[in-house]
């Protein structure tokens, strides 16, 4: 009987520790998810800004801005992979607005 009580106590302690650990990991996951979503939306907004700047008459055809657009596009595509993993806390309305703004842009060259 004492052995059963000892095993039960050990099991309860181990289970309590595992529950605490899982909750701690989930909190970190949500923190990373929220920050990655913000970073993704910031990069997307910056990409839209650079594309609109490139279409201005004074900057149209500027090779450095064109190169910047290409590099931002690469970064955005790479972040898309991570976003698919951590997309639990994306602000859907803000992302839809940015997608609409992206569609409104008519880039000269991509």
HELIX and SHEET records of a PDB file:
HELIX    1   1 UNK A    2  UNK A   54  1                                  53    
HELIX    2   2 UNK A   63  UNK A   85  1                                  23    
HELIX    3   3 UNK A   87  UNK A   89  5                                   3    
HELIX    4   4 UNK A   92  UNK A  104  1                                  13    
END                                                                             
